[in-house]
């Protein structure tokens, strides 16, 4: 029937699949015939049955996710994508799509987990970095948002939206044009000076603004910053935190591995280091 291109072939395939329900090849043939005829819903059901027989091949699962997407069956698509992600551990594609589905249903934590997994599999997946950055903006954790945007831009400097987001956040943080440099003590006083000026602006907009920042900077033996840890955020002002975070992060330190801790107290009880 297949060789003769008989339009009744699908009926013969259905009969064969009914007679031998555990025959993988019979089920595959029926699924493919349904698909070729454009009967997406029926094809999806047959591919589901094929998958339930076990040892489903990757192309079968990929076609099934395509059908689920066409049929707007997000639950079925995500379920199948999870199988694909487990089978194909080198690819980040399934994780990226699962993240989209979870984000669409407001499962932000679940979406972030999938974007992070995508980055483990493919550290250059710029879309994952940008998506995490947008989550951070929505959550008001702006210093982490800028950190992610910068990493995304380092992967692909042609991303105009990412570049614009970086420019905006750096402007919002009022980052000084001249970077602090030298020993940790020199960096401290430079950041303290610019932070104090920005704080004077912010307290006009937020009455009673006061508190302490405590951050640890991890510096390599070459003097490059490997990371900044926020140990205490007493002001709960994302713009001021961004200023002090990147003031320390972007500074040029003297060579020598160290992890200095910087403390800045602002407000009524303003103190030194």
Secondary structure by P-SEA (a helix, b strand, c coil): cccccccaaaaaaaaaaaaccccaaaaaaaaaaaaaacaaaaaaaaaaaaaaaccccaaaaaaaaaaaaaacaaaaaaaaaaaaaaaccccaaaaaaaaaaaaaacaaaaaaaaaaaaaaacccaaaaaaaaaaaaaaacaaaaaaaaaaaaaaaccccaaaaaaaaaaaaaaccccccccccaaaaaaaaaaaaaaaaaaaaaacccccbbbbbbbbbccccccccccccccccccaaaaaaaaaaaaaccccccbbbbbbbbbbccccccc
